[in-house]
Amino acid sequence: MSEEPLVAVERSMVKLRRGMSRQRLGKAAIREHNLPVDLQVLHVVDVVDEGPDRPGQEMSVGLVAARLGVDASRGSRIVAEAVKSGYVRRVASQEDGRRIHLELTDEGRAAVEATRRTRQEHFARAMDGWTDAERAEFARLLARFVHTYED
């Protein structure tokens, strides 16, 4: 494989990561929809909405912490804030009543929907002028890239 496409992908991914690390889209969602939520709580809501990794797994504080790349105590504090804010609730596990899993409240689902709308509007602007075929091909290739990159 020629190195030129790899260099172009690497540079583009670095720019994308920098833009995402500034959390521009999360901040925009909070601002545009007047969400009374901290950005970290919004990240928890997104993770809980994403659901477990495999069938039979439940959303736990540990899974949220792992996906956010934080230690267990930080994850626990952020989840507690999401619960206190009314976006997430703790529910006794169906598998083992001593364990707790997390689920979104109605307010949490509303925040997810608002955030998705904001992200999709920003992505639509970035792809303004693209044909439907170009958008579909980009979506297909990006999903393929992400799937193989995560494995």
Secondary structure, DSSP 8 states (H G I E B T S, - for coil): --HHHHHHHHHHHHHHHHHHHTTHHHHHHHHHTT----HHHHHHHHHHHH--SSTT----HHHHHHHHT--HHHHHHHHHHHHHTTSEEEEE-SS-TTSEEEEE-HHHHHHHHHHHHHHHHHHHHHTTT--HHHHHHHHHHHHHHHHHHH-
